[in-house]
């Protein structure tokens, strides 16, 4: 699998990473996660991303692949209290959350900790950034980053404190392509694309998905009405994923699943490389035509 340089860090990351939200929220079994991550690591995966608020995700990852710690870069996030008796973004809670994540992941350090989608005002205050910087100085994380979208993400880049930006980039969410990705390139900040296949929200057809989390993308895709989504499901997933990976700033795109073979299937699609210039221009032109005048901001 192709590896890309992650900003100005020393990491070369697989273009397709693993996102740990689904295994936590869907309560995947340990045996499923062991099979899923084991086969993915064997196939070239080297980015595993999770967070403090993904229920059992950190524990599952720690148990499943702690014995292969040198085979992958481990990313997590902090920000939500998620079990602590404190408010989100409380600096003391953040420090405790980082320590808890290390315990859950059964490791002495992570390669990257992202602040989990806090507001621009909280970033500007500076206390949360200082917590991550202290964790870095203590060797608990090698690099620090911000996970989020819109103006807060732009400020996170411009303030110069972060090595990474995790942000939404996909066929239904293209604000970052003009707002933040160019700035990330200039500042040599590594970019993790989340939701790279737009949650496959189009797969429910004309019926709105049951999960509210998917509604915004489904509504947008109904209006965008891309021709390639009218073909078979595999073709839609392929073009959506390759569109995200065709953005020059994107180093890795994280896809979550609880199905042991799904990561390998997506990896085969990623291995087909970037879209043609004509394909990219067509998708961008359709977005610009339909999104014009609408408040289609990046989705956290």
N, C-alpha and C positions, 0 to 999 in steps of 0.2 A: 504493500500500500504506500502511496505517495506520502512523503513527509514534507512539511513546510516549516520554515523558520518562524518562531513565535516572537515577533517583535525584536527587541534588542536583548532578549534573554538568551540563555545557552540551550534552550529547548527546541528540538525539532519534533513537531507533533504530527500524528497521523491526521489526515484530512477529515476522517470520520472518527469522532469520539463517541463515548457512551455517556448519556445523561441518566442520572440515577433517580429521577423523580418517580417514574412509573413503578419501579420495583418496590418503592416504599409505600406509595399511595395504594397500590393494588395488592399489597401484602404478599409479594412473591415468596416462595419457599426458598430456603437456603440452597437446596439441591438444584433448583432452577437457576438461581443466580450463579452458582458454581459452574454449571454447564455453560450458561450464557457467556459469562466473562472469560472462562477458561478457553473456550473455542475462539472468542474474539481476540484475546491476547495472542493466541497461536497464529491467528490470521493477520496480525499486524497492528491491532489496536494498541495505542499507548497513552490515551487520554481518558481518564475516568473522572466524571464531574458529579458532585452531589451537593447537599446542603443540610444545614441544621434542622430545617423544617420539613424535610421529606420523610417524615415518620421514621420507619426502620431502615431507611436506605443506607445511612452511614454504617450501622451495625452489620447489615448484610454484606456490604462491600468489604468491611474489615475482616469478617469471618471467611468470606469466599476467596479472597486473593491476597491476604497478608503474606503468604508464603512466596508470593511473586512480586514483592514490593519493588524490586529493581527493574521490573519489566514495564512499568507504566508511570506516567505523571498523574498525581492525585490532586484534584481541585475540590475545594469545598467553599461554602459561603457562610456568612454570619450576619445577624441583624435582627431576626425575629426571636423573641424570647423563647417560644417553643418549649414550654415546660418550666422555665425559670419564673420565679415570682418577681418579675420586673417588667418594665416597659420596653418595647422594641427600641433598639438603638441606644439604650442606656450603656455608657462606656464600660462600667464594671461588669454588666451582664455580657457584653461582647467578649471581654477577656475570658470570662468563665465559659462562654459558649465555645470559644476556640479550644480551650483545654478539654472540654467535653467531646468535641469532634475528634480530637486526637485519640482520646480513649476509645471512642466508638469505632474508629477506623483502625485501631490497634497499630498505631505508628507513632514515631517520635516527631515526625514533621510531615507537612504537606508541601507540595510544590507551589501551590497558589491558593490564597484565600481571597475571595471576592466579598466586598460589601454588597449585601443583598437588596438592591433596588431602593435605597434611601433617597430622600428628596435632595434637591440642590441646596436647600437651606441647611439641612443637616450636614451635607458635605462642606459647605462654606464655614460652618462653625468650627470644623477641624478636629473635634475630639475623637470622632470615630476613626478618622484617618490615623490619628496618633496611636490608637489602640493597635491597629494593624502594623504600624511601623515598629511598635515595641515588640509585637509578636515576631516580626521579622528579625529584629536585633537579637531576640532570644533564641533564634534558630527553630522556631515553631513552624515557620513558613519561609520558603525561599523567595517568593514574589508575592506582591499584593495587587489587587485589581478591584474594579467596580463592575457590578452587574446591573444593567438597567438601560433605559432608553430616553430619547428626547433631550431636552435641554439639560437635565441633570447629567446625562451621559456626556454631553458636550463639555460641560464644566469639569467633569471628572478627567477628561482628556487634557483640557487646557490648564488645569491646576498643576500638572506635572508630577503628581504624587504616585501615579499608578503605572504598573507594567502591563496591565491587561484590561480589556473591555469585553464583557460578555453582553451581547445585545441581540435583539430580534432582527433577523434578515431572512426574508423569504418572498415568495411570489405574491403574498397578500400583505406584506409588511416591508415597505421599501423606503421608509423615511430615512433610515440610517445610511443608505447608499449615498445620499447627498449631504446629510447633516453631520454625521460623525465618522464614517469610514475614511474619508479623505484626511481628516485631522489625525486619525489613528496612524495612517501611513506616514504622514509628515513627522509625527512624534515617535515613530517606531514602537507603537504600542501593539501587542499581540491581540488579535480579535478572535473571540469564540462566538460563533453564530449559534444562537438558541432558536428553537422552533424552526429548523431549516426546511421542513416540509409542510409548514403552516398547519401543523397538527392533522394533516390529511383531512381537513374539515369538509372538503368537497365530497368525500366518500359517502356521506349520508344523502347525497342527491338533492332533491327539492325539499326534503324534510329537514328542518332544523335539528342539529344534533341534540341529544339529551343533556349533555354536559354544558353548562353555561360558559365554561372556560373556552369552548370552541366557537361560541356564537359570533363573536366579532369577525373572525376570519371567514366563517361560513357566509355571513352577510356580505362581506367584501367580495368573496369569490363568486357569489351569485351575480354581482354586478360586473365583475371583471370578465367572467364568462370566457376564459381562455379556451381556445380550440383544443389544445393538447390534453385538457382535462376531460374532454368528451370521448377520448379513446379509452383503451383498457386501463385498469387500475395501475398496473406496473409501469406503463408509459407515463402516466401522470406523476407518480412518485419519482420516477427517474428524472424527468425534466425539472421538477420542483427542487429536488436535491442538487442537481447539477447547476441550476441557476444560482443557488446560494454559494456553492463552491466555486463558481465562476467569478465571484467578486474578488478582485485582487487583494483586498485588505484581509479577507477571511483566511485564517490559518487552519482552523478546525471547526467543524459543525457537529454539535452533539445531538444524537438521536436516542431517545429512550424507548425501551421495549421490555416486556416480560417474556417474550417468546424467544427461546434459546437460539433459533436459527435466523431470526429477523435481522440481527446486526450483520451477519454474513451476507444476507441478501442485499442489504443496503450498501455494504462495502463493495459488492460487485457492481452496483450502479455507480458509485463514486469513482471506481477504477476506470470508468469510461471517459473520465476527464471533463473538461469544461465544455459548455455549449458553444456552438458556432456563433460568430458575431451576429449573423442574421437572426438566430434564435433569441439571443440576448436583447437585441434592439427591438424585436417584436414584443417581448414581454415588458420591456421598459416603456415602450410607446403606448401599449395598452394601459399600463398603470398610470402614466402621465395623463392620458386622455380621460380615464374614468375617475381618477382621484382628484383631478383639478377642482378646486373650490370646496372640497370636502375636508373635514378634520380627521384625516386618517393618520393618526399619530402612531408611533411605535408602541407596541403592546408589551408590558412588562411580564 
